[in-house]
Amino acid sequence: MKRVGGLWPQLVSRENLFEAAKRAAAGKRKRGEVARFWLNLEQEVLQLERELVSGAYQPGRYRSFWIEDPKRRLISAAPFRDRVVHHALTQVLEPVFEVRFHPHAYASRKGKGVHAAIRHAEGAARKYEYVLKCDIRKYFASMDHEILMALLGRSVKCKPTLELARRIVAGSNEQEESIAYFEGDLLWTPYERRHGLPRLRYETMYNCAQKPQGNAESIWRKYEAGVRFQQGPARGCSKCSDR
């Protein structure tokens, strides 16, 4: 697909910024920071517009706190005015990337969501005997920002839009050191950059096949050359054990 340009005028338009403020405030109007922004909505949006157009906009500091959902997790929240900018950026980038997403990626997409994901998973469970379950360890903290921006640049060529995205990414929480990574990465990664890819853990969930074909183990072997995996225990599928 061709790279998309000319996004900046739409991104910094007042219509886009007002819509972004509306989306960012949805369900949160009673929170102090949001209420203060909404009380002076027009002035706040116009100030953001001036900062974006002039190039003076700089993201603020994130606020971190712990939640139990169900396990203890550290959450980082950007200032509300920055979340408005995040929505403004997303609103122009979403159509660009929506057509590029995998058809079975369900998170935060229109017409997808949890229920659609469950329906697809149930259908796949009836059709396939093996599941390869992956989880990226501390995804946002371990993400390589340089790689992320390079991937973004493959689809977007609008320089001011890319610069805004770079500032947002660079202004997020500090990246953590890679705890484990594929050793071969040392051959390809310059020493002045962080080494390592996000560590993945997986578990192969066996149902009840007697002679497996297309075993999830073979899928794992295809990927272990590029990313180091931590292998979890094989587990039987209780729903299939009665067959």
MITITI-800930 format. One line per field, with one value per atom (N, C-alpha, C): atom name; residue in one letter; residue number from 1; z, y, x. Coordinates in steps of 0.1 Angstrom, whole numbers, plus 5000, padded with zeros to 4 digits. Layout:
<rs>
atomo: c(CA	...)
residuo: c(a	...)
num: c(NUM	...)
up: c(Z	...)
north: c(Y	...)
east: c(X	...)
</rs>
This chain:
<rs>
atomo: c(N	CA	C	N	CA	C	N	CA	C	N	CA	C	N	CA	C	N	CA	C	N	CA	C	N	CA	C	N	CA	C	N	CA	C	N	CA	C	N	CA	C	N	CA	C	N	CA	C	N	CA	C	N	CA	C	N	CA	C	N	CA	C	N	CA	C	N	CA	C	N	CA	C	N	CA	C	N	CA	C	N	CA	C	N	CA	C	N	CA	C	N	CA	C	N	CA	C	N	CA	C	N	CA	C	N	CA	C	N	CA	C	N	CA	C	N	CA	C	N	CA	C	N	CA	C	N	CA	C	N	CA	C	N	CA	C	N	CA	C	N	CA	C	N	CA	C	N	CA	C	N	CA	C	N	CA	C	N	CA	C	N	CA	C	N	CA	C	N	CA	C	N	CA	C	N	CA	C	N	CA	C	N	CA	C	N	CA	C	N	CA	C	N	CA	C	N	CA	C	N	CA	C	N	CA	C	N	CA	C	N	CA	C	N	CA	C	N	CA	C	N	CA	C	N	CA	C	N	CA	C	N	CA	C	N	CA	C	N	CA	C	N	CA	C	N	CA	C	N	CA	C	N	CA	C	N	CA	C	N	CA	C	N	CA	C	N	CA	C	N	CA	C	N	CA	C	N	CA	C	N	CA	C	N	CA	C	N	CA	C	N	CA	C	N	CA	C	N	CA	C	N	CA	C	N	CA	C	N	CA	C	N	CA	C	N	CA	C	N	CA	C	N	CA	C	N	CA	C	N	CA	C	N	CA	C	N	CA	C	N	CA	C	N	CA	C	N	CA	C	N	CA	C	N	CA	C	N	CA	C	N	CA	C	N	CA	C	N	CA	C	N	CA	C	N	CA	C	N	CA	C	N	CA	C	N	CA	C	N	CA	C	N	CA	C	N	CA	C	N	CA	C	N	CA	C	N	CA	C	N	CA	C	N	CA	C	N	CA	C	N	CA	C	N	CA	C	N	CA	C	N	CA	C	N	CA	C	N	CA	C	N	CA	C	N	CA	C	N	CA	C	N	CA	C	N	CA	C	N	CA	C	N	CA	C	N	CA	C	N	CA	C	N	CA	C	N	CA	C	N	CA	C	N	CA	C	N	CA	C	N	CA	C	N	CA	C	N	CA	C	N	CA	C	N	CA	C	N	CA	C	N	CA	C	N	CA	C	N	CA	C	N	CA	C	N	CA	C	N	CA	C	N	CA	C	N	CA	C	N	CA	C	N	CA	C	N	CA	C	N	CA	C	N	CA	C	N	CA	C	N	CA	C	N	CA	C	N	CA	C	N	CA	C	N	CA	C	N	CA	C	N	CA	C	N	CA	C	N	CA	C	N	CA	C	N	CA	C	N	CA	C	N	CA	C	N	CA	C	N	CA	C	N	CA	C	N	CA	C	N	CA	C	N	CA	C	N	CA	C	N	CA	C	N	CA	C	N	CA	C	N	CA	C	N	CA	C	N	CA	C	N	CA	C	N	CA	C	N	CA	C	N	CA	C	N	CA	C	N	CA	C	N	CA	C	N	CA	C	N	CA	C	N	CA	C	N	CA	C	N	CA	C	N	CA	C	N	CA	C	N	CA	C	N	CA	C	N	CA	C	N	CA	C	N	CA	C	N	CA	C	N	CA	C	N	CA	C	N	CA	C	N	CA	C	N	CA	C	N	CA	C	N	CA	C	N	CA	C	N	CA	C	N	CA	C	N	CA	C	N	CA	C	N	CA	C	N	CA	C	N	CA	C	N	CA	C	N	CA	C	N	CA	C	N	CA	C	N	CA	C	N	CA	C	N	CA	C	N	CA	C	N	CA	C	N	CA	C	N	CA	C	N	CA	C	N	CA	C	N	CA	C	N	CA	C	N	CA	C	N	CA	C	N	CA	C	N	CA	C	N	CA	C	N	CA	C	N	CA	C)
residuo: c(m	m	m	k	k	k	r	r	r	v	v	v	g	g	g	g	g	g	l	l	l	w	w	w	p	p	p	q	q	q	l	l	l	v	v	v	s	s	s	r	r	r	e	e	e	n	n	n	l	l	l	f	f	f	e	e	e	a	a	a	a	a	a	k	k	k	r	r	r	a	a	a	a	a	a	a	a	a	g	g	g	k	k	k	r	r	r	k	k	k	r	r	r	g	g	g	e	e	e	v	v	v	a	a	a	r	r	r	f	f	f	w	w	w	l	l	l	n	n	n	l	l	l	e	e	e	q	q	q	e	e	e	v	v	v	l	l	l	q	q	q	l	l	l	e	e	e	r	r	r	e	e	e	l	l	l	v	v	v	s	s	s	g	g	g	a	a	a	y	y	y	q	q	q	p	p	p	g	g	g	r	r	r	y	y	y	r	r	r	s	s	s	f	f	f	w	w	w	i	i	i	e	e	e	d	d	d	p	p	p	k	k	k	r	r	r	r	r	r	l	l	l	i	i	i	s	s	s	a	a	a	a	a	a	p	p	p	f	f	f	r	r	r	d	d	d	r	r	r	v	v	v	v	v	v	h	h	h	h	h	h	a	a	a	l	l	l	t	t	t	q	q	q	v	v	v	l	l	l	e	e	e	p	p	p	v	v	v	f	f	f	e	e	e	v	v	v	r	r	r	f	f	f	h	h	h	p	p	p	h	h	h	a	a	a	y	y	y	a	a	a	s	s	s	r	r	r	k	k	k	g	g	g	k	k	k	g	g	g	v	v	v	h	h	h	a	a	a	a	a	a	i	i	i	r	r	r	h	h	h	a	a	a	e	e	e	g	g	g	a	a	a	a	a	a	r	r	r	k	k	k	y	y	y	e	e	e	y	y	y	v	v	v	l	l	l	k	k	k	c	c	c	d	d	d	i	i	i	r	r	r	k	k	k	y	y	y	f	f	f	a	a	a	s	s	s	m	m	m	d	d	d	h	h	h	e	e	e	i	i	i	l	l	l	m	m	m	a	a	a	l	l	l	l	l	l	g	g	g	r	r	r	s	s	s	v	v	v	k	k	k	c	c	c	k	k	k	p	p	p	t	t	t	l	l	l	e	e	e	l	l	l	a	a	a	r	r	r	r	r	r	i	i	i	v	v	v	a	a	a	g	g	g	s	s	s	n	n	n	e	e	e	q	q	q	e	e	e	e	e	e	s	s	s	i	i	i	a	a	a	y	y	y	f	f	f	e	e	e	g	g	g	d	d	d	l	l	l	l	l	l	w	w	w	t	t	t	p	p	p	y	y	y	e	e	e	r	r	r	r	r	r	h	h	h	g	g	g	l	l	l	p	p	p	r	r	r	l	l	l	r	r	r	y	y	y	e	e	e	t	t	t	m	m	m	y	y	y	n	n	n	c	c	c	a	a	a	q	q	q	k	k	k	p	p	p	q	q	q	g	g	g	n	n	n	a	a	a	e	e	e	s	s	s	i	i	i	w	w	w	r	r	r	k	k	k	y	y	y	e	e	e	a	a	a	g	g	g	v	v	v	r	r	r	f	f	f	q	q	q	q	q	q	g	g	g	p	p	p	a	a	a	r	r	r	g	g	g	c	c	c	s	s	s	k	k	k	c	c	c	s	s	s	d	d	d	r	r	r)
num: c(1	1	1	2	2	2	3	3	3	4	4	4	5	5	5	6	6	6	7	7	7	8	8	8	9	9	9	10	10	10	11	11	11	12	12	12	13	13	13	14	14	14	15	15	15	16	16	16	17	17	17	18	18	18	19	19	19	20	20	20	21	21	21	22	22	22	23	23	23	24	24	24	25	25	25	26	26	26	27	27	27	28	28	28	29	29	29	30	30	30	31	31	31	32	32	32	33	33	33	34	34	34	35	35	35	36	36	36	37	37	37	38	38	38	39	39	39	40	40	40	41	41	41	42	42	42	43	43	43	44	44	44	45	45	45	46	46	46	47	47	47	48	48	48	49	49	49	50	50	50	51	51	51	52	52	52	53	53	53	54	54	54	55	55	55	56	56	56	57	57	57	58	58	58	59	59	59	60	60	60	61	61	61	62	62	62	63	63	63	64	64	64	65	65	65	66	66	66	67	67	67	68	68	68	69	69	69	70	70	70	71	71	71	72	72	72	73	73	73	74	74	74	75	75	75	76	76	76	77	77	77	78	78	78	79	79	79	80	80	80	81	81	81	82	82	82	83	83	83	84	84	84	85	85	85	86	86	86	87	87	87	88	88	88	89	89	89	90	90	90	91	91	91	92	92	92	93	93	93	94	94	94	95	95	95	96	96	96	97	97	97	98	98	98	99	99	99	100	100	100	101	101	101	102	102	102	103	103	103	104	104	104	105	105	105	106	106	106	107	107	107	108	108	108	109	109	109	110	110	110	111	111	111	112	112	112	113	113	113	114	114	114	115	115	115	116	116	116	117	117	117	118	118	118	119	119	119	120	120	120	121	121	121	122	122	122	123	123	123	124	124	124	125	125	125	126	126	126	127	127	127	128	128	128	129	129	129	130	130	130	131	131	131	132	132	132	133	133	133	134	134	134	135	135	135	136	136	136	137	137	137	138	138	138	139	139	139	140	140	140	141	141	141	142	142	142	143	143	143	144	144	144	145	145	145	146	146	146	147	147	147	148	148	148	149	149	149	150	150	150	151	151	151	152	152	152	153	153	153	154	154	154	155	155	155	156	156	156	157	157	157	158	158	158	159	159	159	160	160	160	161	161	161	162	162	162	163	163	163	164	164	164	165	165	165	166	166	166	167	167	167	168	168	168	169	169	169	170	170	170	171	171	171	172	172	172	173	173	173	174	174	174	175	175	175	176	176	176	177	177	177	178	178	178	179	179	179	180	180	180	181	181	181	182	182	182	183	183	183	184	184	184	185	185	185	186	186	186	187	187	187	188	188	188	189	189	189	190	190	190	191	191	191	192	192	192	193	193	193	194	194	194	195	195	195	196	196	196	197	197	197	198	198	198	199	199	199	200	200	200	201	201	201	202	202	202	203	203	203	204	204	204	205	205	205	206	206	206	207	207	207	208	208	208	209	209	209	210	210	210	211	211	211	212	212	212	213	213	213	214	214	214	215	215	215	216	216	216	217	217	217	218	218	218	219	219	219	220	220	220	221	221	221	222	222	222	223	223	223	224	224	224	225	225	225	226	226	226	227	227	227	228	228	228	229	229	229	230	230	230	231	231	231	232	232	232	233	233	233	234	234	234	235	235	235	236	236	236	237	237	237	238	238	238	239	239	239	240	240	240	241	241	241	242	242	242	243	243	243)
up: c(5000	5000	5000	4994	4993	5007	5009	5022	5020	5031	5032	5036	5030	5033	5035	5038	5038	5050	5061	5072	5082	5082	5092	5092	5081	5082	5088	5085	5092	5107	5110	5124	5133	5128	5137	5135	5127	5125	5138	5139	5151	5153	5141	5142	5147	5143	5148	5163	5167	5181	5190	5186	5194	5195	5184	5185	5194	5193	5202	5216	5220	5234	5238	5230	5233	5236	5228	5230	5242	5244	5256	5269	5269	5281	5283	5273	5275	5287	5296	5308	5319	5317	5327	5330	5327	5328	5343	5352	5366	5373	5366	5372	5371	5381	5383	5371	5366	5355	5342	5340	5328	5329	5341	5343	5341	5346	5344	5329	5322	5308	5301	5304	5298	5301	5313	5317	5307	5303	5293	5280	5275	5264	5252	5248	5236	5237	5248	5250	5251	5257	5258	5244	5236	5223	5214	5215	5206	5210	5223	5228	5222	5223	5217	5202	5195	5181	5178	5186	5184	5187	5197	5200	5189	5184	5174	5161	5157	5144	5145	5156	5157	5160	5164	5167	5182	5190	5204	5213	5209	5217	5223	5236	5242	5252	5252	5261	5275	5285	5299	5305	5318	5325	5328	5327	5330	5345	5349	5363	5364	5374	5375	5388	5387	5399	5397	5408	5408	5408	5401	5401	5404	5408	5409	5399	5388	5377	5369	5374	5388	5395	5387	5394	5395	5403	5406	5393	5388	5376	5378	5372	5372	5360	5362	5351	5350	5338	5336	5328	5332	5326	5322	5310	5305	5310	5311	5314	5304	5308	5300	5286	5286	5274	5264	5269	5261	5255	5263	5258	5247	5248	5236	5224	5225	5213	5208	5218	5214	5205	5209	5202	5188	5188	5175	5166	5170	5162	5158	5167	5164	5153	5154	5145	5130	5128	5114	5110	5120	5117	5116	5123	5124	5110	5101	5087	5080	5082	5075	5079	5092	5096	5097	5097	5098	5087	5075	5063	5063	5072	5073	5084	5093	5105	5100	5108	5106	5109	5100	5102	5115	5122	5135	5147	5145	5156	5161	5174	5178	5188	5194	5204	5199	5205	5202	5187	5181	5167	5165	5156	5153	5147	5152	5147	5151	5161	5166	5181	5189	5204	5209	5222	5230	5225	5222	5218	5205	5195	5182	5184	5193	5195	5201	5210	5216	5205	5197	5186	5177	5173	5164	5172	5184	5192	5193	5196	5197	5184	5172	5159	5157	5160	5158	5166	5179	5188	5182	5175	5169	5157	5151	5138	5140	5150	5152	5165	5165	5177	5186	5182	5190	5190	5201	5204	5207	5201	5205	5212	5225	5232	5235	5231	5233	5241	5249	5257	5257	5253	5253	5267	5273	5287	5287	5295	5297	5283	5275	5261	5260	5266	5264	5269	5280	5286	5279	5272	5265	5250	5245	5231	5226	5215	5209	5201	5207	5200	5186	5184	5170	5160	5164	5155	5153	5164	5163	5153	5154	5145	5131	5129	5115	5109	5117	5112	5108	5117	5114	5101	5099	5087	5074	5075	5063	5058	5066	5061	5060	5068	5068	5064	5055	5050	5054	5061	5065	5077	5074	5084	5097	5097	5110	5118	5111	5118	5124	5117	5123	5134	5133	5144	5157	5155	5167	5173	5165	5170	5177	5172	5178	5192	5193	5206	5216	5212	5221	5226	5217	5220	5229	5226	5234	5247	5249	5261	5271	5266	5275	5285	5293	5304	5299	5307	5303	5300	5290	5287	5297	5298	5307	5300	5307	5300	5297	5286	5282	5292	5298	5307	5300	5289	5280	5266	5257	5243	5235	5222	5213	5211	5215	5215	5201	5190	5177	5174	5182	5180	5182	5189	5191	5178	5168	5155	5147	5149	5140	5146	5159	5166	5169	5165	5168	5183	5188	5203	5209	5202	5208	5210	5206	5208	5218	5223	5232	5225	5232	5226	5230	5221	5225	5220	5218	5214	5226	5227	5238	5240	5253	5256	5255	5249	5248	5257	5263	5269	5262	5261	5254	5261	5259	5264	5253	5251	5241	5248	5244	5250	5241	5246	5238	5241	5231	5233	5234	5223	5224	5211	5203	5190	5192	5185	5186	5177	5165	5155	5151	5158	5155	5142	5135	5122	5124	5119	5121	5136	5144	5158	5161	5172	5177	5179	5183	5185	5172	5161	5148	5145	5149	5147	5156	5168	5177	5172	5166	5160	5149	5142	5131	5137	5149	5155	5164	5170	5180	5175	5162	5156	5157	5157	5158	5171	5180	5193	5203	5214	5225	5232	5234	5241	5254	5263	5276	5275	5274	5272	5285	5284	5296	5295	5305	5305	5295	5289	5281	5289	5285	5293	5284	5290	5283	5282	5272	5271	5278	5288	5296	5287	5278	5270	5260	5257	5246	5253	5266	5272	5272	5271	5271	5258	5247	5234	5233)
north: c(4988	5000	5013	5023	5036	5043	5050	5058	5070	5074	5084	5097	5108	5122	5131	5144	5155	5153	5147	5145	5157	5165	5175	5186	5191	5201	5195	5182	5176	5174	5170	5167	5180	5191	5203	5212	5207	5214	5215	5226	5228	5217	5213	5203	5190	5186	5174	5175	5187	5189	5189	5195	5195	5181	5173	5159	5151	5154	5146	5149	5162	5165	5158	5157	5151	5136	5129	5115	5113	5121	5120	5122	5130	5133	5123	5115	5106	5097	5099	5091	5096	5108	5113	5127	5133	5147	5152	5143	5147	5147	5142	5142	5157	5161	5174	5180	5172	5177	5179	5169	5169	5181	5183	5193	5207	5209	5222	5225	5214	5216	5219	5212	5214	5227	5233	5246	5256	5255	5265	5258	5250	5241	5249	5260	5267	5272	5279	5284	5273	5262	5251	5245	5243	5237	5247	5260	5270	5270	5269	5269	5257	5245	5233	5235	5241	5243	5252	5263	5272	5265	5257	5250	5239	5232	5222	5229	5239	5246	5252	5258	5265	5255	5243	5233	5234	5242	5244	5233	5225	5215	5205	5203	5193	5185	5172	5164	5166	5165	5166	5153	5153	5141	5132	5119	5109	5107	5103	5100	5085	5079	5064	5061	5050	5044	5029	5023	5008	5005	4994	4989	4974	4968	4954	4949	4943	4940	4928	4916	4912	4912	4911	4912	4926	4928	4942	4947	4958	4964	4979	4983	4997	5004	5014	5021	5035	5040	5054	5061	5073	5082	5095	5099	5112	5123	5135	5147	5147	5153	5152	5160	5171	5179	5170	5162	5153	5142	5137	5127	5132	5145	5151	5151	5154	5153	5139	5129	5115	5111	5115	5112	5120	5132	5139	5132	5127	5119	5106	5099	5086	5088	5098	5100	5102	5107	5108	5095	5088	5077	5064	5063	5051	5046	5055	5050	5045	5051	5047	5032	5029	5016	5006	5010	5000	4990	4995	4986	4977	4980	4973	4963	4964	4955	4941	4931	4917	4916	4909	4908	4903	4895	4890	4896	4909	4917	4925	4923	4927	4939	4942	4952	4966	4975	4989	4992	4984	4985	4986	4994	4995	4982	4977	4965	4953	4954	4942	4940	4941	4940	4926	4925	4913	4902	4906	4896	4890	4898	4893	4884	4887	4879	4865	4865	4853	4844	4850	4842	4836	4843	4838	4827	4829	4819	4806	4807	4795	4787	4795	4788	4782	4788	4783	4771	4771	4759	4747	4748	4737	4732	4740	4737	4732	4738	4735	4728	4719	4711	4717	4727	4733	4748	4754	4768	4772	4783	4789	4802	4803	4815	4823	4836	4844	4857	4862	4874	4881	4894	4902	4908	4905	4909	4924	4931	4945	4952	4951	4955	4970	4979	4993	4997	4991	4995	4989	4978	4972	4974	4981	4984	4993	4989	4997	5009	5021	5033	5035	5032	5034	5025	5013	5003	5007	5012	5016	5028	5038	5049	5045	5036	5031	5024	5017	5010	5020	5031	5041	5048	5051	5057	5049	5036	5028	5031	5036	5039	5053	5062	5076	5084	5094	5102	5117	5120	5134	5137	5146	5148	5154	5165	5170	5160	5151	5141	5131	5127	5118	5124	5137	5144	5145	5147	5147	5133	5123	5109	5106	5111	5109	5115	5128	5135	5127	5122	5115	5102	5095	5082	5085	5095	5099	5104	5110	5116	5106	5093	5083	5078	5069	5064	5058	5059	5054	5039	5035	5021	5013	5001	4992	4985	4981	4972	4959	4953	4940	4929	4922	4911	4899	4896	4885	4888	4884	4887	4877	4876	4867	4872	4863	4866	4871	4866	4870	4884	4891	4905	4913	4908	4916	4918	4909	4910	4921	4925	4934	4947	4948	4961	4969	4982	4990	4992	4993	4994	5006	5017	5029	5028	5017	5015	5004	5004	4993	4980	4969	4956	4948	4939	4930	4933	4922	4923	4919	4924	4920	4905	4901	4886	4881	4870	4864	4851	4848	4835	4828	4815	4808	4795	4790	4776	4769	4757	4749	4742	4744	4738	4726	4714	4702	4698	4695	4690	4675	4668	4654	4647	4653	4647	4635	4624	4613	4614	4619	4621	4636	4645	4659	4663	4671	4677	4692	4699	4714	4717	4709	4710	4725	4730	4743	4744	4732	4732	4736	4732	4735	4750	4756	4770	4778	4773	4779	4779	4767	4766	4776	4780	4790	4804	4806	4820	4820	4809	4810	4815	4815	4820	4835	4842	4856	4862	4855	4860	4849	4852	4842	4840	4827	4824	4817	4819	4812	4802	4789	4779	4775	4776	4772	4757	4752	4738	4735	4723	4718	4715	4719	4716	4710	4700	4694	4703	4701	4709	4701	4706	4699	4696	4706	4704	4693	4690	4680	4666	4666	4653	4643	4647	4637	4631	4636	4631	4616)
east: c(5008	5000	5009	5004	5011	5011	5021	5022	5013	5007	4996	5003	5000	5005	4993	4997	4987	4977	4981	4972	4972	4982	4984	4972	4968	4956	4944	4941	4930	4932	4944	4948	4946	4951	4951	4938	4929	4916	4908	4901	4893	4882	4877	4866	4872	4884	4891	4894	4899	4903	4891	4880	4868	4862	4862	4858	4867	4880	4889	4887	4884	4881	4868	4858	4846	4848	4856	4859	4868	4877	4886	4878	4868	4860	4849	4846	4835	4835	4825	4824	4833	4840	4849	4847	4836	4833	4834	4831	4831	4845	4855	4868	4874	4881	4885	4893	4903	4911	4903	4894	4885	4875	4869	4859	4865	4878	4884	4886	4891	4893	4880	4869	4856	4850	4853	4848	4853	4865	4871	4874	4864	4867	4872	4866	4870	4884	4887	4900	4911	4908	4917	4920	4910	4911	4919	4916	4923	4938	4941	4955	4962	4956	4962	4964	4954	4956	4968	4970	4981	4994	4995	5007	5011	5001	5003	5008	5001	5004	5018	5022	5035	5046	5043	5053	5057	5050	5055	5049	5040	5034	5044	5044	5052	5043	5044	5036	5040	5030	5033	5038	5040	5044	5033	5035	5025	5024	5012	5009	5007	5014	5014	5007	4999	4992	4990	4987	4985	4970	4966	4953	4953	4942	4941	4930	4935	4925	4929	4928	4926	4940	4951	4964	4968	4978	4983	4991	4987	4993	4996	5007	5010	5005	4997	4990	4996	4998	5003	4993	4990	4979	4985	4983	4988	4978	4983	4974	4963	4951	4940	4942	4948	4950	4959	4968	4976	4967	4957	4948	4940	4936	4929	4937	4950	4959	4960	4961	4962	4950	4938	4926	4926	4931	4931	4941	4952	4961	4955	4948	4942	4931	4924	4913	4917	4929	4934	4942	4948	4956	4948	4937	4929	4924	4919	4916	4927	4939	4951	4955	4954	4959	4948	4935	4924	4925	4928	4928	4941	4950	4963	4963	4953	4953	4949	4953	4949	4934	4927	4912	4908	4916	4913	4920	4923	4927	4915	4911	4898	4898	4909	4910	4909	4900	4899	4897	4888	4885	4869	4865	4851	4846	4834	4829	4835	4845	4852	4849	4858	4856	4856	4853	4854	4844	4832	4822	4825	4830	4834	4846	4855	4867	4863	4854	4849	4842	4834	4827	4838	4848	4858	4866	4869	4877	4869	4856	4848	4847	4846	4846	4860	4871	4884	4886	4881	4883	4876	4865	4858	4866	4873	4880	4894	4902	4916	4918	4928	4931	4941	4949	4959	4959	4963	4963	4977	4982	4995	4992	4994	4990	5002	5002	5014	5010	5019	5017	5030	5030	5042	5045	5056	5059	5062	5054	5055	5057	5046	5047	5051	5044	5046	5060	5064	5077	5089	5087	5098	5098	5088	5087	5099	5105	5116	5110	5112	5106	5111	5124	5129	5123	5120	5114	5099	5093	5079	5077	5086	5085	5088	5098	5101	5089	5081	5069	5059	5057	5048	5051	5064	5068	5066	5064	5061	5048	5039	5025	5022	5029	5026	5038	5036	5048	5046	5035	5033	5042	5052	5063	5058	5050	5045	5037	5029	5022	5031	5042	5052	5059	5062	5069	5061	5048	5039	5039	5038	5038	5051	5062	5075	5075	5070	5070	5062	5050	5042	5048	5054	5061	5073	5081	5093	5089	5077	5073	5066	5065	5058	5068	5064	5072	5086	5096	5109	5108	5116	5117	5125	5121	5129	5139	5149	5160	5153	5158	5153	5158	5149	5153	5159	5152	5157	5155	5164	5162	5170	5167	5173	5188	5197	5211	5216	5210	5214	5212	5203	5200	5213	5223	5235	5243	5240	5247	5241	5229	5222	5219	5219	5215	5227	5228	5239	5240	5252	5254	5249	5247	5241	5226	5220	5205	5203	5191	5187	5187	5191	5192	5179	5175	5165	5151	5144	5130	5121	5109	5101	5100	5101	5101	5087	5085	5072	5072	5060	5059	5047	5048	5037	5034	5023	5020	5012	5015	5008	4997	4985	4973	4968	4971	4968	4953	4946	4933	4933	4931	4930	4934	4943	4946	4955	4953	4962	4974	4972	4983	4983	4989	4988	4994	4987	4992	4990	5001	5000	5001	5009	5011	5015	5010	5015	5030	5035	5050	5057	5052	5059	5058	5047	5045	5055	5057	5066	5080	5084	5098	5100	5090	5092	5095	5091	5093	5105	5109	5119	5133	5135	5147	5148	5136	5135	5133	5126	5122	5125	5131	5133	5120	5116	5104	5107	5098	5098	5087	5090	5080	5073	5060	5051	5048	5041	5037	5026	5026	5015	5003	4991	4980	4969	4961	4951	4938	4930	4918	4907	4901	4891	4878	4875	4863	4864	4877	4880	4883	4885	4890	4879	4866	4855	4851	4858	4855	4859)
</rs>
